[in-house]
Amino acid sequence: MQLISNQTFGGERALYKLSNAVLDHVTIEAGESPLKHGTNLRLKDCLIKGKYPLWINTDTEVDNCRIEVTGRSGFWYLRNFTVRNTVFECPKAFRDSDGIVIEKCSFPNAEETLWSCRNVEVNSSTFDKADYILAHSSDVRLKGITVNGNYLGQWGRNIEVFDSVLHSKDAFWNTENVTCYNCTLDGEYLGWHSRNLHLVNCTIKGQQPLCYCENLVLDGCTFDPDAVLAFEYCSVKADVKGAITSVKNPTTGSITADSIGEVILDGNCLPPANCRIRTR
């Protein structure tokens, strides 16, 4: 492979259609599409400032790099892309890509990141200012991540989350086939309009969680006291550790907890209105 080291590039399409190359301690200055249509590239200890740096790339690896905020919308239409130990200061970092692996990375400005992506794996990474990340993405596996930002994973499909902390209002809305294990889910209106949402040993915080859900399953979860008015219009099977502050108008299924502060069943409950609610 060609080695390009300790050099600086800038301007329009500086390394356009580059293939079979290693970039070591390379700086990409202002300009557009410097590495567009690249194939089989390895970037190590690089600094990227230019716009749209990696578009329509295949078989790319990035390690210990920094992408400044000017590199926004920089990683789109990728196939088989792995990135480790890298700081993404830019928003809108990934879109419409397939086969993405992210490990030990930091996204301090993660707005609209990972949109419409497929076959995504993220490990030990942080996402801040992360509104609308993972929208419309599918076949996603997340482990050991922290998210601070709202509307996580909307319209996502086939998502697994392990050992993570998610601070997100309106997380997992309109999703299908999402499972979370050993996670903290902190934010209002969790999981509304979802199908096949399964939470295992999770801590749930924020008001009105888990409403309008179809085939909702909770196994060994705990509810924070502020998680009020849960399960409205849900088909649900829930086995909860500890107390639930209040339950409102579940549609069908069963809810079991150590204690339930208030059960609201009024004339607005939807048929079949036969959910079994009990305490141990």
N, C-alpha and C positions, 0 to 999 in steps of 0.2 A: 504493500500500500504506500501511496505517496505521503510523505511527511511534510507538513507545513507548520513551522514553529516560530514563535517570537516575531510575528509579523502583524501589521495593521492593515485593514482593508476598509473601504468606505465607498459611498456612491451607489449607483443603481446596479443591481445584479453582479456584485463584485466577484462572487465565486459561483455563478449560475451553472447548474447542471454538473457540479463537481461530483465525482464518484471515486470510490475506493481510496479514501484519504483519511489521514489522522491530522487533526488540528490541535496543536499543543501550545498553550499560552498565546493564543491569537486574540486580537481585539477587532471587533466589527464596529466601526464608527457609523455616524449618521448616513442614512441611505435607505433604500428599499430592496427587499427580496434578495439579500446577499447570498443565501444558500438554497434558493428555490430549485425544486426538481433534483435535489441531491440524492444519491444512493450510496449505501454502505459507507457511512461517515462515522468517525469517532472524534468527539470534541472533548478536550480535557483542559481544565484550568483556563477557560476562555471567558472573555468579557464581551457581551453583546449589547450594543446600543441601538442598532438600526431597526427599522420597522420590518415586520413580517419576515423574520430571519429564516425560518424553516417552514416552508409550505410545500406540500405535495412531495414529501420526502419518504423514502423507504429504507428500512434497516439502518437506523441511526441510534447511536449511543452517546449520551452526554453525561459527563462526570465532573463535579466540583467546578461548576460554572456559575456566572451571575448574569441574569438578564435584567437590564435596567428598565425603568418604567416606559421609556421610549420604544422598547421592543414589544409593545402591546400587540395583541392579536397575532402572536408570533409563531404559533405551532398548530397549524391547521392542515387538514387533509393528509394526515400521516398514516403510515402503515409500519408496524413493528418498530416501535420507538421506546427506548429505555432511558430513563434519566435518574441520576443518583446525586445526593449531596449538593444540590443546586438551589440557588435562591432566585425565585421568580418575582421580581418587583413589579412586573407588568400585569394588568388585568387581561381577561379573555385569552388565557394561555393556550387552551386546547379546544379544538372544535372539529366535529365530523371526522374523527380519526378511529382507527381500528388497531388493537393490539398495543396498548399503552401500559408501561410499567413505570411507576414512580416510587422511589425509595429515599427516605431521609431527606426530603426536600421541604423548603419553606416557601409559602405563598403569602406574603404580607398584604397583598392587594388582589385577592382571588375572585373578584367579581366576574360572574359569567364564565367561569373556568370549567372545562370538561363538558361542553355542550355537545349533544348528539354524538357521543363517542360509544364505541363498542369494545367489549373485551378489555376492560380496564382493571388494573391491579395497583392499589396504593397502599404503601406500608410506611409507618413511622414518620408521618408528615403532618404539617400544620397549615391551616387555611384560615386567614383572617380577612375581614371585610368581604366575606365570601357569599354575598347574595346571589342566589340562583345558580350555584354550582351544581354540576351533574344533571342539569335539565335535559330531559329526553334521552338519557344515556341508558345502556342496557348491558347486561352480563358484566357486572361490576363487583369487585371484591375489595373491601376496605378493612385494614387492620392497624390498630394503634394510631389512629389519626385524631386530631383535634380540629373542630370546625367552629368558627365564630362568624355567623352570617345567616341571613334568613332565606327561606324557600329552598332548602336543600333537597335535591333529587326529584323535583317535580316532574311528573310524567315518566319517571324511570321504570325500568323493568329488570327483573332478575338481579337484585342487589343483595349482597351479604356484607354485614358490618360486624367486626369483632373488636372488643376491648377498646372502644373509642368514646370520646366525649364530644357531643354534638350540641352546640348552643345555637338553636335555629327555630325561629317562629315559622309555622306552616311547613315543617319538614315532612317529606314523603307524601305530599298531596298528589292524588290521582296516580299513585304508583300501583304496580302489580308485582307480586312475588318478591317482597322485601323481607329479609330476616336479620334481626339484630341480636347479637349475643354479648352479654356482659358490658352493656353500654350505658352511659348517662345520656338521656334524651331530655334536653332542657329548652323549653320554648312553648309558647301558646299554640293551640290548635294542631297538635301533632296528628299526622296521619289521616286527615279528613279525605273522604272519597277514595280511599285505598281499597285494593282487593288483595287478599292473601297476605296481609301484614302479620308477621310472627315475631314476637318479642320474647327473648329468653333471658332471665336473670338481669333485667334492665331496671334502671331507676328512671322514673317518669316525673318530670317537673313541668309546671306551667298549666294555666287554666284551660278548661274545655278540651282535654286530650281525647283523641280516638273517637271521633264522631263520624257518622255516615260511612262506616267501614263495612265491607263485605268479607265475611270469613276471617275475622280478626281472632288471633290466638295469642294469649299471654300465659307464660309459664314461669312461675317463680319471680315475678316482677314486684317492685315496690313503688308506691306512689308517695310523692311529696305532699305535704298538707295543702299546698296551693293548687294541686291538680284537681280542681273542682269540676262538677258537671260533666263527668266522663260518660262515654259510651252512648251518647244520644244517637238514635236511629242506626244502631249497629247490630249485625249478626256476629256474635262473639262467644268465645270460650275462654274464660279468664280464670286463672288460679293465681291470686295475688297474696304476697306476704305482707303482713301488717294491715294497716288501715287504709281505706279509701274515704276521702272527705265527703264526696257526694257522687251519686249515680243518677243519671236522668234518662228516662225513656229509651232504654235499650229495646231493640225490636224482637230478637229471638236469641236462643242459646243459653249460656249459663255464666254466672259471675260468682266466684267464691273468694272471700277475704277473711282475715281474722276479725275485722270489724268494719262497719260501714256507717259513717256518720248520718247521712241522709239519703233516702231513696225517694226520688221524685217520679211518680207515675201519674200523669194527668191526661186530659182528653186529647192531647196532641200526639200520644204514642201511636206509632204506625203498626198495622197488623203484620204478623199474627200476634204481636204484643204478648208473647208467652215466655219471655226470658226468665229463667230461674235465678233468683238472687238470694244468696245465703251467706251466713257467717259461720265460722268453725265453732 
